[in-house]
Amino acid sequence: MNIKNATYVGGIIMLWLFFGCSTTDDPFPDQKEKEEEDEVLAISWPKPIQPLHVEGRFLKDPCGNSVNLHGVAMTPSPWFNGGHVGEWRWNNYDVDACLSYNKSVMDKFSSGDEEGWYLNYVRLHIDPYWSNTPGEPIPENDISRFDFDRFVTAVDEVIVPLIDHAKTRGMYIILRPPGVCPHQIAKGDEYHKYLMTIWDHLSQHPNLKNAEHVMFELANEPVHILGTNGEYGSDTPAHYEALNQFFQPIVDKIRENGAENILWIPGSGYQSHYRGYGDYPIEGENIGYAVHLYPGYWGQDLNDPTVLREQWERNFKPVADFAPIAVTEIDWAPEQYGVWGKGGITGVANGWGFGANFKLLADETGNVSWNLLSPENLIDRGDPEGGIAYDADPDACAKPVNEWFREYANEMKICAGE
């Protein structure tokens, strides 16, 4: 080829390169996607614990940043550590094996690697397995075999070590008492006295009192309470007044003991009713409200975005307007999966589906922390080495939550210090 022809061909090639590249927004899209992926995976996690407090309707850190927590509920007992899915990971009051398994789950969920979950809190249950006199199984709401000495030992040997480990993993703790509420409760009844005993001890415990990462959820799922009208019920002014009279003395006892930990107050109707707390709020500092939400709550199909929004605004917004809320139980998946919230699907925001519309409402409300019901909602069969649960089906809770919690972590503002 002579010089003239070579020059001509070279010019054609240069023009092709110029115009070919100019018609594409990014000449190296794969490289850009890789850089964006690396940026996401480079999130420094876990983050160090900073003491939180309630300010208005928000949780805030010492720098004044609003903070929402995202986590999972854990129950250190053989049944809830794999037994209910046929994987008994330990048994027979084996404290070392219990701690080993539950710490490994915390490590898995607080990791920030490529397969990380980016969780920063655990709702930790002091299971009656530890606090009851051993014997034939009894319902969780039966306190007839409660043994205070066993409870004290369990707190020291099981709960405190897990709470201490959680701190090393940048995880806050919402601690709940053993078991669940009886179907009917009343101020001054045996269950009220039981809760007073529980919280009197916990709020004086040197490892829990004013621990910067420890919060208290005062009870699990009250259903009906004896109202000031003399009738059991859940969602009338007389019953909200009774809820105030039931929980305020527990709050006052905790504060009398010098504990300023953040307290999460439950509502009635399995923690689904809150609208009357605006008229009968729990008084004091560092108060929030713990709510539960499943796809069939209030007798409605909450896959319908209009219905979910209406029920959210009716039942939860009245407290979210003046205090932070924590959704301490939630899950969803299509009918074929073993979840509590069967039939709820992720769907799409503003379209059909429970999960995506719950996230939309939580983000819009702005002061909502939330956790999944159990490790099995996230990792396959609760196995610390397991992959994403439910075969990573995008309409079940595990897959979208894996993505959402990573996004929350990436957006989180970090306080450099007090």
C-alpha positions as CSV (number, residue, x, y, z in Angstrom):
1,M,0.0,0.0,0.0
2,N,1.4,3.4,-1.0
3,I,1.6,6.3,1.4
4,K,-1.4,8.1,-0.1
5,N,-3.7,5.1,0.2
6,A,-2.4,4.4,3.7
7,T,-3.3,7.9,4.7
8,Y,-6.8,7.6,3.3
9,V,-7.5,4.3,5.0
10,G,-6.1,5.7,8.3
11,G,-8.4,8.7,8.0
12,I,-11.4,6.5,7.4
13,I,-10.6,4.4,10.5
14,M,-10.2,7.6,12.7
15,L,-13.5,8.9,11.5
16,W,-15.2,5.6,12.2
17,L,-13.7,5.5,15.7
18,F,-14.7,9.1,16.4
19,F,-18.3,8.9,15.2
20,G,-18.8,5.4,16.5
21,C,-17.7,6.4,20.0
22,S,-19.7,9.7,19.9
23,T,-22.9,7.9,19.4
24,T,-22.6,6.1,22.8
25,D,-23.0,7.8,26.1
26,D,-20.2,5.7,27.6
27,P,-17.6,3.9,25.4
28,F,-16.9,1.5,28.3
29,P,-20.2,0.7,29.9
30,D,-19.0,-2.7,31.3
31,Q,-16.1,-0.9,33.1
32,K,-18.5,1.7,34.5
33,E,-20.8,-0.9,35.8
34,K,-17.8,-2.7,37.4
35,E,-16.7,0.5,39.1
36,E,-20.2,1.1,40.4
37,E,-20.3,-2.4,41.7
38,D,-16.9,-2.1,43.4
39,E,-18.1,1.2,45.0
40,V,-21.1,-0.6,46.5
41,L,-19.0,-3.5,47.7
42,A,-16.5,-1.1,49.3
43,I,-18.9,0.2,51.9
44,S,-17.0,0.0,55.2
45,W,-19.1,-2.3,57.3
46,P,-19.9,-2.9,60.1
47,K,-20.0,0.6,61.5
48,P,-18.9,1.4,65.0
49,I,-21.7,1.8,67.6
50,Q,-22.8,5.3,68.5
51,P,-25.2,6.0,71.4
52,L,-28.7,6.8,70.1
53,H,-31.4,8.9,71.6
54,V,-35.0,9.8,70.7
55,E,-35.4,13.4,69.5
56,G,-38.9,14.3,68.4
57,R,-40.0,11.5,66.0
58,F,-36.5,10.3,65.2
59,L,-33.7,8.2,66.5
60,K,-30.6,10.3,66.4
61,D,-26.9,9.8,66.9
62,P,-24.6,12.3,68.8
63,C,-24.0,14.3,65.6
64,G,-27.7,14.9,65.1
65,N,-28.1,12.5,62.2
66,S,-31.4,10.7,62.0
67,V,-30.9,6.9,62.2
68,N,-33.0,4.0,61.1
69,L,-32.0,0.5,62.0
70,H,-32.4,-2.6,59.8
71,G,-32.0,-6.1,61.2
72,V,-33.4,-9.5,62.1
73,A,-35.1,-11.1,65.1
74,M,-33.1,-13.9,66.9
75,T,-34.3,-16.4,69.6
76,P,-31.5,-18.5,71.2
77,S,-33.4,-21.7,71.7
78,P,-33.1,-25.1,70.0
79,W,-36.6,-24.8,68.3
80,F,-35.9,-21.4,66.9
81,N,-32.2,-22.3,66.1
82,G,-33.2,-24.6,63.3
83,G,-35.5,-27.0,65.0
84,H,-38.6,-25.7,63.4
85,V,-37.1,-26.3,59.9
86,G,-35.7,-29.7,60.9
87,E,-32.1,-28.6,61.5
88,W,-31.4,-28.9,65.2
89,R,-28.2,-27.0,65.6
90,W,-27.8,-27.6,69.4
91,N,-29.9,-28.9,72.2
92,N,-30.0,-29.8,75.9
93,Y,-29.2,-26.4,77.4
94,D,-25.7,-26.5,75.7
95,V,-24.7,-22.9,76.3
96,D,-21.4,-23.0,74.4
97,A,-23.2,-24.5,71.3
98,C,-26.0,-21.9,71.6
99,L,-23.5,-19.1,71.7
100,S,-21.4,-20.5,68.9
101,Y,-24.4,-20.8,66.5
102,N,-26.0,-17.4,67.3
103,K,-22.7,-15.5,67.1
104,S,-22.0,-17.1,63.7
105,V,-25.4,-15.8,62.5
106,M,-24.7,-12.3,63.8
107,D,-21.3,-12.5,62.0
108,K,-23.1,-13.5,58.8
109,F,-25.7,-10.8,58.9
110,S,-23.3,-8.0,59.9
111,S,-20.8,-8.7,57.1
112,G,-20.2,-6.2,54.4
113,D,-18.5,-8.4,51.8
114,E,-19.8,-9.3,48.4
115,E,-22.5,-11.5,49.8
116,G,-23.0,-9.4,52.9
117,W,-26.3,-8.5,54.5
118,Y,-25.4,-5.1,56.1
119,L,-27.6,-5.5,59.1
120,N,-27.0,-3.3,62.1
121,Y,-29.4,-4.6,64.8
122,V,-30.9,-7.7,66.3
123,R,-34.3,-8.0,68.1
124,L,-33.2,-10.5,70.7
125,H,-35.6,-12.7,72.6
126,I,-35.0,-14.1,76.0
127,D,-36.7,-17.4,75.3
128,P,-38.7,-19.2,78.0
129,Y,-36.6,-22.3,77.2
130,W,-34.1,-20.7,79.5
131,S,-36.3,-19.0,82.1
132,N,-38.9,-21.7,82.7
133,T,-38.5,-24.8,84.9
134,P,-37.9,-27.7,82.4
135,G,-40.8,-30.0,81.7
136,E,-43.4,-30.8,79.1
137,P,-43.8,-28.1,76.5
138,I,-46.3,-25.3,77.5
139,P,-47.5,-22.3,75.5
140,E,-45.2,-19.3,75.3
141,N,-47.8,-17.2,77.0
142,D,-48.0,-19.5,80.1
143,I,-45.8,-18.1,82.9
144,S,-46.7,-20.7,85.4
145,R,-43.2,-22.3,85.2
146,F,-41.2,-19.1,85.2
147,D,-38.2,-19.4,87.5
148,F,-36.5,-16.2,88.4
149,D,-33.2,-17.8,89.3
150,R,-33.0,-19.6,85.9
151,F,-33.9,-16.3,84.2
152,V,-31.1,-14.5,86.0
153,T,-28.6,-17.2,85.0
154,A,-29.8,-17.2,81.4
155,V,-29.3,-13.5,81.1
156,D,-25.8,-13.7,82.5
157,E,-24.7,-16.8,80.6
158,V,-26.5,-16.5,77.3
159,I,-28.0,-13.1,76.7
160,V,-25.2,-10.8,77.9
161,P,-22.5,-12.7,75.9
162,L,-24.7,-12.4,72.7
163,I,-25.3,-8.7,73.4
164,D,-21.6,-8.1,73.9
165,H,-20.7,-9.9,70.7
166,A,-23.3,-7.9,68.8
167,K,-21.5,-4.7,69.8
168,T,-18.3,-5.9,68.3
169,R,-20.2,-6.4,65.1
170,G,-21.8,-2.9,65.0
171,M,-25.2,-4.3,65.9
172,Y,-27.7,-2.6,68.2
173,I,-30.0,-4.8,70.3
174,I,-33.8,-4.5,71.0
175,L,-34.3,-6.9,73.9
176,R,-37.7,-8.5,74.5
177,P,-38.8,-10.4,77.6
178,P,-39.4,-14.2,77.6
179,G,-42.5,-15.4,75.8
180,V,-45.6,-13.6,74.6
181,C,-48.6,-11.9,76.3
182,P,-51.6,-13.9,77.3
183,H,-54.7,-13.2,75.2
184,Q,-56.0,-11.0,77.9
185,I,-54.0,-8.7,80.2
186,A,-54.9,-6.1,82.8
187,K,-53.1,-3.6,85.0
188,G,-52.0,-5.4,88.2
189,D,-52.6,-8.9,87.0
190,E,-50.0,-11.7,87.2
191,Y,-48.6,-11.0,83.8
192,H,-48.2,-7.3,84.7
193,K,-46.3,-8.3,87.8
194,Y,-44.2,-10.7,85.8
195,L,-43.2,-7.9,83.4
196,M,-42.4,-5.6,86.3
197,T,-40.1,-8.3,87.7
198,I,-38.4,-8.9,84.4
199,W,-37.7,-5.2,83.7
200,D,-36.8,-4.4,87.3
201,H,-34.0,-6.9,87.0
202,L,-32.9,-6.1,83.4
203,S,-32.9,-2.3,83.9
204,Q,-30.5,-2.7,86.9
205,H,-28.2,-5.2,85.2
206,P,-24.7,-3.6,84.9
207,N,-24.2,-4.9,81.4
208,L,-27.5,-3.6,80.1
209,K,-28.4,-0.5,82.1
210,N,-27.5,2.5,79.9
211,A,-25.5,0.3,77.5
212,E,-25.1,2.4,74.4
213,H,-26.4,-0.3,72.0
214,V,-29.2,-1.9,74.1
215,M,-32.8,-1.0,73.9
216,F,-35.9,-2.6,75.5
217,E,-39.1,-3.8,73.9
218,L,-41.5,-4.0,76.9
219,A,-43.7,-6.9,75.8
220,N,-44.5,-9.1,72.8
221,E,-48.0,-8.9,71.1
222,P,-50.6,-7.9,73.6
223,V,-54.0,-8.9,72.2
224,H,-56.8,-7.7,74.5
225,I,-56.5,-5.5,77.6
226,L,-59.1,-4.8,80.3
227,G,-60.2,-1.3,79.4
228,T,-61.1,1.4,81.8
229,N,-64.7,0.7,80.7
230,G,-64.5,-2.7,82.4
231,E,-64.4,-4.7,79.1
232,Y,-61.6,-6.5,77.3
233,G,-60.8,-5.1,73.9
234,S,-58.1,-3.5,71.8
235,D,-58.9,-0.4,69.8
236,T,-61.1,2.1,71.7
237,P,-60.2,5.1,73.9
238,A,-60.9,3.0,77.0
239,H,-58.3,0.4,75.9
240,Y,-55.6,2.9,75.0
241,E,-56.1,4.5,78.4
242,A,-55.6,1.0,79.9
243,L,-52.5,0.4,77.8
244,N,-51.1,3.6,79.2
245,Q,-51.9,2.5,82.7
246,F,-50.3,-0.9,82.0
247,F,-47.0,0.2,80.5
248,Q,-46.4,3.6,82.2
249,P,-45.6,2.0,85.6
250,I,-43.0,-0.3,83.9
251,V,-41.4,2.7,82.2
252,D,-41.4,4.5,85.5
253,K,-39.7,1.5,87.2
254,I,-37.0,1.4,84.6
255,R,-36.3,5.1,84.9
256,E,-36.4,4.9,88.7
257,N,-33.6,2.3,88.4
258,G,-31.5,4.9,86.5
259,A,-31.8,3.2,83.1
260,E,-32.2,5.7,80.2
261,N,-32.2,3.0,77.5
262,I,-34.5,3.6,74.6
263,L,-37.9,1.9,75.3
264,W,-40.2,0.5,72.6
265,I,-43.9,0.3,73.6
266,P,-46.2,-2.3,72.0
267,G,-49.8,-1.8,71.0
268,S,-52.7,-4.2,71.3
269,G,-54.2,-6.4,68.6
270,Y,-50.9,-8.4,68.2
271,Q,-49.1,-5.0,68.0
272,S,-51.3,-3.7,65.2
273,H,-53.3,-0.9,67.0
274,Y,-51.7,2.4,67.9
275,R,-54.0,5.2,66.9
276,G,-55.2,6.0,70.5
277,Y,-51.7,6.5,71.8
278,G,-51.7,10.1,70.6
279,D,-54.4,10.7,73.3
280,Y,-52.7,8.5,75.9
281,P,-49.0,8.6,75.1
282,I,-46.4,7.0,77.3
283,E,-44.6,9.8,79.1
284,G,-40.9,10.2,79.4
285,E,-37.7,10.5,77.3
286,N,-36.3,8.0,74.8
287,I,-39.7,6.5,74.0
288,G,-40.6,4.8,70.7
289,Y,-43.3,2.3,69.6
290,A,-42.8,-1.3,68.4
291,V,-45.3,-2.5,65.8
292,H,-45.8,-5.7,63.9
293,L,-47.0,-6.0,60.3
294,Y,-47.9,-9.0,58.2
295,P,-49.7,-9.3,54.8
296,G,-53.0,-10.3,56.3
297,Y,-53.2,-7.9,59.3
298,W,-56.5,-6.1,60.1
299,G,-58.3,-8.8,58.1
300,Q,-57.1,-7.2,54.8
301,D,-55.1,-8.4,51.8
302,L,-52.3,-5.9,52.2
303,N,-50.9,-6.8,48.7
304,D,-53.3,-4.1,47.6
305,P,-51.3,-0.9,47.9
306,T,-54.3,1.3,48.5
307,V,-55.5,-0.9,51.4
308,L,-52.0,-1.1,52.9
309,R,-51.6,2.7,52.8
310,E,-55.0,3.2,54.4
311,Q,-54.3,0.8,57.2
312,W,-50.8,2.2,57.8
313,E,-52.1,5.7,58.0
314,R,-55.0,4.6,60.3
315,N,-53.0,2.4,62.7
316,F,-49.3,3.3,62.6
317,K,-49.1,6.9,61.4
318,P,-50.7,8.4,64.6
319,V,-47.6,7.3,66.6
320,A,-45.1,7.8,63.8
321,D,-46.2,11.4,63.8
322,F,-44.6,12.1,67.2
323,A,-42.2,9.2,67.9
324,P,-40.0,6.7,66.1
325,I,-41.4,3.3,65.3
326,A,-39.7,-0.1,64.9
327,V,-41.4,-2.9,63.0
328,T,-40.0,-5.7,65.1
329,E,-41.8,-8.4,63.1
330,I,-42.4,-8.7,59.4
331,D,-42.0,-11.2,56.6
332,W,-43.7,-12.2,53.4
333,A,-43.4,-14.8,50.6
334,P,-45.7,-16.6,48.1
335,E,-47.8,-19.5,49.5
336,Q,-45.3,-22.2,48.8
337,Y,-42.7,-20.9,51.3
338,G,-42.6,-21.4,55.0
339,V,-43.1,-17.9,56.3
340,W,-45.6,-16.4,58.7
341,G,-46.8,-13.8,56.2
342,K,-47.9,-16.4,53.6
343,G,-49.3,-15.0,50.4
344,G,-47.7,-11.6,50.6
345,I,-45.4,-10.9,47.7
346,T,-42.8,-8.3,47.1
347,G,-44.5,-6.9,44.0
348,V,-43.8,-3.3,43.0
349,A,-44.2,0.0,44.7
350,N,-47.6,1.6,44.0
351,G,-48.6,-1.7,42.3
352,W,-49.7,-5.0,43.6
353,G,-47.5,-6.4,46.3
354,F,-46.9,-6.2,50.0
355,G,-43.1,-5.9,50.4
356,A,-42.3,-3.1,48.0
357,N,-45.2,-1.1,49.2
358,F,-44.2,-1.6,52.9
359,K,-40.7,-0.3,52.0
360,L,-42.2,2.7,50.2
361,L,-44.3,3.6,53.3
362,A,-41.4,3.1,55.7
363,D,-39.2,5.3,53.6
364,E,-41.9,8.0,53.2
365,T,-42.6,8.0,56.9
366,G,-38.9,8.5,57.5
367,N,-38.5,7.3,61.1
368,V,-39.1,3.5,60.7
369,S,-36.6,0.9,61.8
370,W,-37.5,-2.7,60.9
371,N,-36.4,-6.3,61.1
372,L,-37.3,-9.6,59.6
373,L,-39.0,-12.2,61.8
374,S,-36.1,-14.8,61.8
375,P,-32.8,-15.7,60.2
376,E,-34.7,-18.2,58.0
377,N,-36.3,-15.2,56.3
378,L,-32.9,-14.2,55.0
379,I,-30.5,-17.2,54.8
380,D,-31.5,-20.7,53.6
381,R,-32.7,-22.7,56.6
382,G,-30.9,-20.4,59.0
383,D,-27.6,-21.8,58.0
384,P,-24.7,-19.3,58.4
385,E,-23.1,-20.8,55.3
386,G,-26.4,-20.8,53.4
387,G,-27.3,-18.7,50.4
388,I,-30.3,-16.3,50.0
389,A,-33.5,-18.0,51.3
390,Y,-36.4,-19.1,49.2
391,D,-34.1,-19.7,46.2
392,A,-33.6,-16.0,45.9
393,D,-37.2,-15.7,44.6
394,P,-37.7,-11.9,44.2
395,D,-41.3,-12.1,45.4
396,A,-40.2,-13.6,48.7
397,C,-38.6,-11.3,51.4
398,A,-35.0,-12.5,51.4
399,K,-33.9,-11.4,47.9
400,P,-35.2,-7.8,48.0
401,V,-34.1,-7.3,51.6
402,N,-30.6,-8.3,50.7
403,E,-30.6,-5.5,48.1
404,W,-32.5,-3.0,50.3
405,F,-30.3,-3.3,53.4
406,R,-27.2,-2.8,51.2
407,E,-28.8,0.3,49.8
408,Y,-29.6,1.6,53.3
409,A,-26.0,1.0,54.4
410,N,-24.7,2.9,51.5
411,E,-26.9,5.9,52.3
412,M,-26.2,5.9,56.1
413,K,-24.6,9.0,57.5
414,I,-21.8,8.2,59.9
415,C,-21.1,10.2,63.1
416,A,-17.4,10.8,63.7
417,G,-17.9,11.1,67.4
418,E,-19.7,12.9,70.2
